[in-house]
Amino acid sequence: MAALSVQAASLVGLTPSFGAAAAGGDSFANTGKEFLHVKNGHSGSQTVTVNSQTPCNYGSDHDVAVAVPAGGERIIGPFPKDRFNDANGLAQLTYSGVTLLTIAVVRVS
C-alpha cells in the first residue's frame, strides 16, 4: 500500500501529477476536501473502491465503487471524514486492476 501525495488546487491552476495505482491499494490524508482524478489507459474497465470505515444507521458498510471505463477517466469525491477516515485520518483505496491506472489526489480549499 502506498501513501498518495495530496496536491492543492488554486485559483492560478494546477497541473496534477499522476502516479501509478498500487496493486495492494493506496491511501491518502483526508480532510474532507479531497477528490480523486483517475485515468484508465487499459483496454478494459477498472474499478476504484474507497473503503467506508463507518457503518450506516442500519449497520451496513457502504464502500464507494466507481468503474473507470477503458480509456476513460473519473473524478471521485469529496470524502466525508466521519465516513471514510480510518484511525490515522487516511482514506483507503483498492482497485480491481492497476494496469495503466493512474491517480492524482487533489484538495480544494
LUMNU-577983 format. One record per residue (C-alpha): residue number from 1; residue in one letter; chain; x, y, z. Coordinates in nm, 2 decimals. Example, Ala and Ser with C-alpha at 12.3 -4.5 7.8 and 13.67 -1.06 7.14 Angstrom:
BEGIN
@nr 1, rest a, kette A, u 1.23, v -0.45, w 0.78 .
@nr 2, rest s, kette A, u 1.37, v -0.11, w 0.71 .
% end
This chain:
BEGIN
@nr 1, rest m, kette A, u 0.00, v 0.00, w 0.00 .
@nr 2, rest a, kette A, u 0.13, v 0.34, w -0.10 .
@nr 3, rest a, kette A, u 0.06, v 0.68, w 0.05 .
@nr 4, rest l, kette A, u -0.05, v 0.92, w -0.22 .
@nr 5, rest s, kette A, u 0.05, v 1.28, w -0.20 .
@nr 6, rest v, kette A, u -0.23, v 1.54, w -0.19 .
@nr 7, rest q, kette A, u -0.19, v 1.83, w -0.43 .
@nr 8, rest a, kette A, u -0.36, v 2.16, w -0.37 .
@nr 9, rest a, kette A, u -0.58, v 2.32, w -0.63 .
@nr 10, rest s, kette A, u -0.56, v 2.70, w -0.66 .
@nr 11, rest l, kette A, u -0.70, v 3.00, w -0.85 .
@nr 12, rest v, kette A, u -0.39, v 3.01, w -1.07 .
@nr 13, rest g, kette A, u -0.45, v 2.64, w -1.17 .
@nr 14, rest l, kette A, u -0.29, v 2.31, w -1.10 .
@nr 15, rest t, kette A, u -0.14, v 2.06, w -1.34 .
@nr 16, rest p, kette A, u -0.18, v 1.74, w -1.14 .
@nr 17, rest s, kette A, u 0.09, v 1.48, w -1.11 .
@nr 18, rest f, kette A, u -0.05, v 1.13, w -1.17 .
@nr 19, rest g, kette A, u 0.11, v 0.82, w -1.01 .
@nr 20, rest a, kette A, u 0.05, v 0.45, w -1.08 .
@nr 21, rest a, kette A, u -0.21, v 0.28, w -0.87 .
@nr 22, rest a, kette A, u -0.05, v 0.03, w -0.63 .
@nr 23, rest a, kette A, u -0.16, v -0.34, w -0.66 .
@nr 24, rest g, kette A, u -0.20, v -0.36, w -0.28 .
@nr 25, rest g, kette A, u -0.41, v -0.04, w -0.27 .
@nr 26, rest d, kette A, u -0.33, v 0.32, w -0.17 .
@nr 27, rest s, kette A, u -0.42, v 0.57, w 0.10 .
@nr 28, rest f, kette A, u -0.43, v 0.95, w 0.14 .
@nr 29, rest a, kette A, u -0.46, v 1.20, w 0.41 .
@nr 30, rest n, kette A, u -0.83, v 1.31, w 0.40 .
@nr 31, rest t, kette A, u -0.96, v 1.64, w 0.53 .
@nr 32, rest g, kette A, u -1.29, v 1.60, w 0.36 .
@nr 33, rest k, kette A, u -1.19, v 1.84, w 0.08 .
@nr 34, rest e, kette A, u -1.01, v 1.59, w -0.15 .
@nr 35, rest f, kette A, u -1.11, v 1.43, w -0.47 .
@nr 36, rest l, kette A, u -0.95, v 1.16, w -0.69 .
@nr 37, rest h, kette A, u -0.88, v 1.21, w -1.06 .
@nr 38, rest v, kette A, u -0.84, v 0.86, w -1.20 .
@nr 39, rest k, kette A, u -0.72, v 0.78, w -1.56 .
@nr 40, rest n, kette A, u -0.76, v 0.43, w -1.71 .
@nr 41, rest g, kette A, u -0.53, v 0.37, w -2.00 .
@nr 42, rest h, kette A, u -0.61, v 0.00, w -2.01 .
@nr 43, rest s, kette A, u -0.83, v -0.17, w -2.27 .
@nr 44, rest g, kette A, u -1.08, v -0.28, w -2.00 .
@nr 45, rest s, kette A, u -1.28, v -0.11, w -1.73 .
@nr 46, rest q, kette A, u -1.12, v -0.10, w -1.38 .
@nr 47, rest t, kette A, u -1.30, v -0.02, w -1.05 .
@nr 48, rest v, kette A, u -1.17, v 0.21, w -0.78 .
@nr 49, rest t, kette A, u -1.32, v 0.13, w -0.44 .
@nr 50, rest v, kette A, u -1.30, v 0.38, w -0.15 .
@nr 51, rest n, kette A, u -1.34, v 0.20, w 0.18 .
@nr 52, rest s, kette A, u -1.62, v 0.33, w 0.41 .
@nr 53, rest q, kette A, u -1.50, v 0.30, w 0.77 .
@nr 54, rest t, kette A, u -1.83, v 0.36, w 0.94 .
@nr 55, rest p, kette A, u -2.15, v 0.16, w 0.91 .
@nr 56, rest c, kette A, u -2.47, v 0.34, w 0.83 .
@nr 57, rest n, kette A, u -2.77, v 0.36, w 1.08 .
@nr 58, rest y, kette A, u -2.87, v 0.01, w 0.96 .
@nr 59, rest g, kette A, u -2.53, v -0.14, w 1.04 .
@nr 60, rest s, kette A, u -2.41, v -0.18, w 0.68 .
@nr 61, rest d, kette A, u -2.08, v -0.06, w 0.55 .
@nr 62, rest h, kette A, u -2.13, v 0.12, w 0.22 .
@nr 63, rest d, kette A, u -1.80, v 0.14, w 0.02 .
@nr 64, rest v, kette A, u -1.79, v 0.36, w -0.29 .
@nr 65, rest a, kette A, u -1.70, v 0.16, w -0.60 .
@nr 66, rest v, kette A, u -1.66, v 0.36, w -0.93 .
@nr 67, rest a, kette A, u -1.60, v 0.19, w -1.26 .
@nr 68, rest v, kette A, u -1.35, v 0.38, w -1.48 .
@nr 69, rest p, kette A, u -1.41, v 0.28, w -1.84 .
@nr 70, rest a, kette A, u -1.14, v 0.17, w -2.08 .
@nr 71, rest g, kette A, u -0.95, v 0.48, w -2.20 .
@nr 72, rest g, kette A, u -1.16, v 0.69, w -1.97 .
@nr 73, rest e, kette A, u -1.12, v 0.90, w -1.65 .
@nr 74, rest r, kette A, u -1.33, v 0.98, w -1.35 .
@nr 75, rest i, kette A, u -1.33, v 1.24, w -1.08 .
@nr 76, rest i, kette A, u -1.45, v 1.10, w -0.75 .
@nr 77, rest g, kette A, u -1.51, v 1.27, w -0.41 .
@nr 78, rest p, kette A, u -1.50, v 1.45, w -0.18 .
@nr 79, rest f, kette A, u -1.50, v 1.20, w 0.11 .
@nr 80, rest p, kette A, u -1.66, v 1.30, w 0.44 .
@nr 81, rest k, kette A, u -1.41, v 1.23, w 0.72 .
@nr 82, rest d, kette A, u -1.65, v 1.07, w 0.96 .
@nr 83, rest r, kette A, u -1.74, v 0.81, w 0.69 .
@nr 84, rest f, kette A, u -1.41, v 0.74, w 0.51 .
@nr 85, rest n, kette A, u -1.12, v 0.81, w 0.75 .
@nr 86, rest d, kette A, u -0.95, v 0.53, w 0.94 .
@nr 87, rest a, kette A, u -0.80, v 0.58, w 1.29 .
@nr 88, rest n, kette A, u -0.50, v 0.76, w 1.13 .
@nr 89, rest g, kette A, u -0.70, v 1.01, w 0.93 .
@nr 90, rest l, kette A, u -0.65, v 0.82, w 0.60 .
@nr 91, rest a, kette A, u -0.89, v 0.72, w 0.33 .
@nr 92, rest q, kette A, u -0.82, v 0.37, w 0.19 .
@nr 93, rest l, kette A, u -0.84, v 0.28, w -0.18 .
@nr 94, rest t, kette A, u -0.84, v -0.06, w -0.36 .
@nr 95, rest y, kette A, u -0.85, v -0.14, w -0.73 .
@nr 96, rest s, kette A, u -0.99, v -0.42, w -0.94 .
@nr 97, rest g, kette A, u -0.68, v -0.39, w -1.15 .
@nr 98, rest v, kette A, u -0.39, v -0.15, w -1.18 .
@nr 99, rest t, kette A, u -0.26, v -0.19, w -1.53 .
@nr 100, rest l, kette A, u -0.22, v 0.16, w -1.68 .
@nr 101, rest l, kette A, u -0.44, v 0.30, w -1.40 .
@nr 102, rest t, kette A, u -0.31, v 0.64, w -1.27 .
@nr 103, rest i, kette A, u -0.44, v 0.86, w -0.99 .
@nr 104, rest a, kette A, u -0.40, v 1.20, w -0.85 .
@nr 105, rest v, kette A, u -0.54, v 1.33, w -0.52 .
@nr 106, rest v, kette A, u -0.64, v 1.70, w -0.53 .
@nr 107, rest r, kette A, u -0.75, v 1.91, w -0.24 .
@nr 108, rest v, kette A, u -0.98, v 2.21, w -0.29 .
@nr 109, rest s, kette A, u -0.97, v 2.50, w -0.05 .
% end
